[in-house]
Each structure stands twice: as structure tokens, then as C-alpha cells.
Amino acid sequence: MTSTKHRRRELPWWLIAAILLAIAFGLIIGSNASYRVIFGAVASGIWVTVFVTVIAYAFACVIGLGIASAGLSKHRLLREAATFYVEIIRGVPVLVLLFYMAFVAAPALVAVWNIVTAPLQAAGLLGLASVRDFDLLWRAVVALVISYSAFLSEIFRAGLQSVDRGQIEAAKALGLSRFKVFRLIILPQAFRTVLPPLGNDFVAMIKDSSLVSVLGVQDVTQLGKVYSSGTFLFFETYNVVAYVYLLMTVSLSLAVRALERRLQKHRDFIGDRR
């Protein structure tokens, strides 16, 4: 008990140093005209970064949960298909997947769409689709969804397998359907288990979202690259870009750690009650 209280009193020096650094650099941005201009130039990209991250992560979670459920299915075909997807996608770098989605898969999908909708186009109900109609922003989002869904499926799979089989069997004995067992028994407990690693992957996606700049998407990294190439203020520009990403990632990392501590307290409380 004493050691626990002692740990709580320990000052996180790294956090104090990070906060002081953030304040110092914030003061530099506020007092230096060049830094203010640079920050204003890249600030609009923050919303693109957040949008790409949130949308891609939300869809990746849904697809990842579906793949994890398929991987634990009694049907061998579903298990093999889920394993194939996970192993193949995890073996491809995110950057390569972005290029593949943007310049290979997107044109192929548009071509297939034109073939399928050819009768409607002939009747004048639809126009001929172009690759340019598939915005680069959404190509990047789809690539991130595909990449992260494979990694998140393994997190979900571990969480689903962590639920006590005795509770599942007891729920079935009470007459609950498979869907209700999954929704009421398995999913809530698995969610508490996987929430911390899901938070860590969300932080990782914020950093990986900078890769969308290679497709010309106007995120923080792309705007910084454009500004620095026009002004040759590379040092100042990438200081600001790094500062923006650090503010987002460190803040979210602290939120994830706080959530982990809260969940641990909840588990300890339940354990004491038992």
C-alpha cells in the first residue's frame, strides 16, 4: 500500500520536461514573426490530419472486429480467409499500400465501375467515371483502413479470446442467442481489455497519417513541405511540424495512460468486492 502511494507521489520528470519544452516553443512561435507565419501556414492541415485519422481509424476498428470474429469462427473457410488477409496486409508497408491504392487499385475500381454501369451510361442516366473522381484524400483513407484493420484485428482477437469460457457457456445455458452472448457478455469484457492497445494504435495512426502527404493530401506534413520548399526555411518549418505532431501524440498518449489507470482501478475495485 505504501509503495503504491509512493509511486503516485513520484513526479513524472519526463512530462514536466515535455510541458516546459512545449511552453517554451509556444512562446517562440508567439514572439517570432517567421514562426507565426509558418504555424499559420500549416495549421489548416491539422484538421485534415485529424479527419483522416478519425475516419480511417473508425472504419479500421469496425473491419478489424469483423476480421477477428471471422478468425475465431467455427467455419474453416472464414478462419483461413481472415488469416490470409491479416498475414498479407501486415506484410506490406503502409507507404507501399498507399501507392498501390492510389495508382493501382483506384484506377482498377473505376474501370470496373464503368463496366458495371455501362448500360446506365448508355441510357444517359450516369456519366463516365474518371479516376480523378476518386479523390486522393479518400484513396489515402482507404489505404490506412486496410492497413490498420489487419493490425487491429489481432488486438480484437486477443481481447475476444481473453473472455472466460465459463461465462459464455453459462450465458448459452440461460438460453441467450449467439448474438446476445456476443453483445452482452463477450464484447463488453473484451472492449475493456483491448481499449489501452487501441488507444496506442490511434496515436500511431496520427503519426502514420503524415504518409498521406506523398499523395499530395494537404495535411500538416504536406503544407510544411510546400512552405519550406518555397521559402527554404526548412529548419523553422519542420520545427513547427514536429511541434504540432508532438502536441497531438503526447496529449493522446497521456489520455491513454490515464484511461489505463482508470480501468486498472476499476478492475482492482471489482477484485476487492469479490
C-alpha positions as CSV (number, residue, x, y, z in Angstrom):
1,M,0.0,0.0,0.0
2,T,2.8,2.4,0.9
3,S,4.7,1.6,-2.3
4,T,1.6,2.4,-4.3
5,K,1.2,5.8,-2.6
6,H,4.9,6.4,-3.1
7,R,4.5,5.7,-6.8
8,R,1.6,8.2,-7.0
9,R,3.7,10.9,-5.4
10,E,6.6,10.4,-7.9
11,L,6.9,13.4,-10.2
12,P,6.9,12.4,-13.9
13,W,10.1,14.4,-14.8
14,W,9.8,13.5,-18.5
15,L,6.3,15.0,-18.5
16,I,7.5,18.2,-16.8
17,A,10.3,18.5,-19.3
18,A,7.9,17.9,-22.2
19,I,5.5,20.6,-20.9
20,L,8.3,23.1,-20.3
21,L,9.6,22.4,-23.8
22,A,6.1,22.9,-25.3
23,I,5.6,26.1,-23.4
24,A,9.0,27.4,-24.5
25,F,8.4,26.6,-28.1
26,G,4.9,28.0,-27.9
27,L,6.4,31.3,-26.7
28,I,8.9,31.3,-29.5
29,I,6.1,30.8,-32.0
30,G,4.1,33.7,-30.4
31,S,7.0,36.1,-30.3
32,N,8.8,35.3,-33.6
33,A,7.1,36.6,-36.8
34,S,8.6,33.9,-39.0
35,Y,7.3,31.1,-36.7
36,R,3.9,32.7,-36.5
37,V,3.6,32.7,-40.3
38,I,4.8,29.1,-40.6
39,F,2.4,28.0,-37.9
40,G,-0.4,29.8,-39.7
41,A,0.6,28.1,-43.0
42,V,0.5,24.5,-41.6
43,A,-2.4,25.0,-39.1
44,S,-5.1,24.3,-41.6
45,G,-3.6,20.9,-42.2
46,I,-4.3,19.9,-38.6
47,W,-8.0,19.4,-39.4
48,V,-7.1,17.2,-42.4
49,T,-4.8,15.1,-40.2
50,V,-7.5,14.7,-37.6
51,F,-10.1,14.0,-40.2
52,V,-8.0,11.3,-41.9
53,T,-7.1,9.7,-38.6
54,V,-10.5,9.6,-37.0
55,I,-12.3,8.4,-40.2
56,A,-9.7,5.8,-41.1
57,Y,-9.4,4.5,-37.5
58,A,-13.2,4.2,-37.0
59,F,-13.6,2.1,-40.2
60,A,-10.4,0.1,-39.4
61,C,-11.9,-0.8,-36.0
62,V,-15.2,-2.0,-37.5
63,I,-13.4,-4.1,-40.2
64,G,-10.8,-5.3,-37.7
65,L,-13.5,-6.5,-35.3
66,G,-15.2,-8.4,-38.2
67,I,-12.0,-10.0,-39.3
68,A,-11.2,-11.0,-35.7
69,S,-14.7,-12.6,-35.4
70,A,-14.1,-14.4,-38.7
71,G,-10.7,-15.6,-37.4
72,L,-12.4,-17.2,-34.4
73,S,-15.3,-18.7,-36.4
74,K,-16.0,-22.4,-36.4
75,H,-16.0,-22.4,-40.2
76,R,-12.6,-23.1,-41.6
77,L,-13.1,-21.1,-44.7
78,L,-13.7,-17.9,-42.7
79,R,-10.8,-18.6,-40.4
80,E,-8.4,-19.2,-43.4
81,A,-9.7,-16.1,-45.2
82,A,-9.2,-13.9,-42.1
83,T,-5.7,-15.3,-41.5
84,F,-4.8,-14.8,-45.2
85,Y,-6.0,-11.1,-45.1
86,V,-4.1,-10.4,-41.8
87,E,-0.8,-12.0,-42.9
88,I,-0.8,-10.4,-46.4
89,I,-1.7,-6.9,-45.3
90,R,0.6,-6.8,-42.3
91,G,3.5,-7.8,-44.6
92,V,3.0,-4.7,-46.8
93,P,4.4,-1.4,-45.6
94,V,1.8,1.4,-45.2
95,L,3.6,3.6,-47.7
96,V,3.6,0.9,-50.4
97,L,-0.1,0.3,-49.7
98,L,-0.8,4.0,-50.1
99,F,0.8,4.0,-53.5
100,Y,-0.9,0.8,-54.5
101,M,-4.3,2.1,-53.5
102,A,-3.8,5.4,-55.2
103,F,-2.3,4.3,-58.5
104,V,-3.3,0.7,-59.0
105,A,-6.5,-0.2,-57.0
106,A,-8.3,3.1,-57.6
107,P,-8.0,3.1,-61.4
108,A,-9.0,-0.6,-61.4
109,L,-12.1,0.1,-59.3
110,V,-13.1,3.0,-61.6
111,A,-12.7,0.7,-64.6
112,V,-14.8,-2.0,-63.0
113,W,-17.4,0.7,-62.1
114,N,-17.6,1.9,-65.7
115,I,-18.1,-1.7,-66.9
116,V,-20.8,-2.5,-64.4
117,T,-22.7,0.8,-65.1
118,A,-22.2,0.7,-68.9
119,P,-26.0,0.2,-69.6
120,L,-26.9,3.1,-67.3
121,Q,-24.2,5.3,-69.0
122,A,-25.6,4.3,-72.4
123,A,-29.1,5.3,-71.3
124,G,-27.7,8.7,-70.2
125,L,-28.5,8.0,-66.5
126,L,-24.9,8.1,-65.4
127,G,-21.8,9.7,-66.7
128,L,-18.4,8.1,-67.4
129,A,-16.5,7.9,-64.2
130,S,-12.9,9.2,-64.1
131,V,-10.0,8.3,-61.8
132,R,-10.0,11.9,-60.8
133,D,-13.4,11.4,-59.3
134,F,-11.8,9.2,-56.7
135,D,-10.3,11.9,-54.5
136,L,-6.7,11.3,-53.3
137,L,-7.8,12.0,-49.7
138,W,-10.2,9.1,-49.8
139,R,-7.7,6.9,-51.5
140,A,-5.4,7.6,-48.6
141,V,-8.2,6.9,-46.1
142,V,-9.0,3.6,-47.7
143,A,-5.3,2.5,-47.7
144,L,-5.0,3.4,-44.0
145,V,-8.2,1.5,-43.2
146,I,-7.0,-1.6,-45.0
147,S,-3.6,-1.5,-43.3
148,Y,-4.7,-0.8,-39.8
149,S,-7.7,-3.2,-39.9
150,A,-5.2,-6.1,-40.1
151,F,-3.3,-5.0,-37.0
152,L,-6.4,-4.1,-35.0
153,S,-8.0,-7.5,-35.8
154,E,-5.2,-9.1,-33.8
155,I,-5.9,-6.8,-30.9
156,F,-9.6,-7.7,-31.0
157,R,-8.8,-11.4,-31.4
158,A,-6.7,-11.4,-28.2
159,G,-9.5,-9.5,-26.4
160,L,-12.2,-11.8,-27.5
161,Q,-10.1,-14.8,-26.5
162,S,-9.5,-13.4,-23.1
163,V,-13.1,-13.7,-22.0
164,D,-13.7,-16.6,-19.7
165,R,-15.3,-19.5,-21.5
166,G,-17.3,-20.4,-18.4
167,Q,-19.3,-17.1,-18.7
168,I,-20.0,-17.8,-22.3
169,E,-21.2,-21.3,-21.6
170,A,-23.3,-20.0,-18.7
171,A,-25.0,-17.5,-20.9
172,K,-25.8,-20.1,-23.5
173,A,-27.2,-22.3,-20.8
174,L,-29.6,-19.5,-19.9
175,G,-30.9,-19.5,-23.4
176,L,-29.2,-16.4,-24.8
177,S,-28.7,-16.4,-28.6
178,R,-25.2,-16.2,-30.0
179,F,-25.7,-12.6,-30.9
180,K,-26.8,-11.7,-27.4
181,V,-23.9,-13.6,-25.9
182,F,-21.5,-11.7,-28.1
183,R,-23.2,-8.3,-27.5
184,L,-23.8,-8.6,-23.7
185,I,-21.1,-10.9,-22.5
186,I,-18.1,-11.1,-24.8
187,L,-17.9,-7.6,-26.4
188,P,-18.1,-5.5,-23.1
189,Q,-15.4,-7.5,-21.4
190,A,-13.2,-7.7,-24.5
191,F,-13.6,-4.0,-25.0
192,R,-12.2,-3.2,-21.6
193,T,-9.2,-5.4,-22.3
194,V,-8.3,-4.0,-25.7
195,L,-9.0,-0.3,-25.0
196,P,-5.5,0.6,-24.0
197,P,-3.8,-1.0,-27.0
198,L,-6.5,0.5,-29.3
199,G,-5.5,3.9,-27.9
200,N,-1.9,3.3,-28.6
201,D,-2.7,2.3,-32.2
202,F,-4.7,5.5,-32.5
203,V,-1.7,7.5,-31.5
204,A,0.4,5.5,-34.0
205,M,-2.1,6.3,-36.8
206,I,-1.8,10.0,-36.2
207,K,1.9,9.7,-37.0
208,D,1.3,7.4,-39.9
209,S,-1.3,9.8,-41.3
210,S,1.7,12.0,-42.3
211,L,2.4,9.5,-45.0
212,V,-0.7,10.7,-46.9
213,S,1.4,13.8,-47.9
214,V,3.1,11.6,-50.5
215,L,-0.2,11.7,-52.4
216,G,-0.4,15.5,-52.2
217,V,-3.1,15.5,-49.4
218,Q,-3.0,18.8,-47.7
219,D,-2.2,17.7,-44.2
220,V,0.3,19.2,-41.8
221,T,3.3,17.4,-43.3
222,Q,2.4,18.4,-46.9
223,L,1.7,22.0,-46.1
224,G,5.0,22.2,-44.2
225,K,6.8,20.6,-47.2
226,V,5.2,23.1,-49.6
227,Y,6.0,26.1,-47.4
228,S,9.6,25.1,-46.8
229,S,10.3,24.4,-50.5
230,G,9.1,27.9,-51.4
231,T,10.9,29.8,-48.6
232,F,13.9,27.5,-47.9
233,L,13.1,27.8,-44.1
234,F,13.5,24.1,-43.6
235,F,14.7,24.3,-40.1
236,E,12.0,26.5,-38.8
237,T,9.2,24.8,-40.8
238,Y,10.0,21.3,-39.7
239,N,10.4,22.5,-36.1
240,V,6.8,23.7,-36.2
241,V,5.6,20.5,-38.0
242,A,7.3,18.3,-35.3
243,Y,5.8,20.6,-32.6
244,V,2.3,20.1,-33.9
245,Y,2.6,16.3,-34.1
246,L,4.1,16.1,-30.7
247,L,1.3,18.2,-29.2
248,M,-1.2,15.7,-30.6
249,T,0.6,12.5,-29.9
250,V,1.8,13.3,-26.4
251,S,-1.6,14.6,-25.4
252,L,-3.3,11.4,-26.6
253,S,-0.7,9.2,-25.0
254,L,-1.3,10.9,-21.7
255,A,-5.1,10.4,-22.2
256,V,-4.5,6.7,-22.9
257,R,-2.4,6.3,-19.8
258,A,-5.0,7.9,-17.7
259,L,-7.6,5.6,-19.2
260,E,-5.4,2.6,-18.4
261,R,-5.1,3.7,-14.8
262,R,-8.8,4.2,-14.5
263,L,-9.5,0.8,-15.9
264,Q,-7.0,-0.8,-13.6
265,K,-8.6,0.9,-10.6
266,H,-12.0,-0.4,-11.8
267,R,-10.6,-4.0,-12.0
268,D,-9.0,-3.7,-8.6
269,F,-12.3,-2.4,-7.1
270,I,-14.2,-5.4,-8.6
271,G,-11.5,-7.7,-7.3
272,D,-11.8,-6.3,-3.8
273,R,-15.6,-6.7,-3.9
274,R,-15.2,-10.3,-4.9
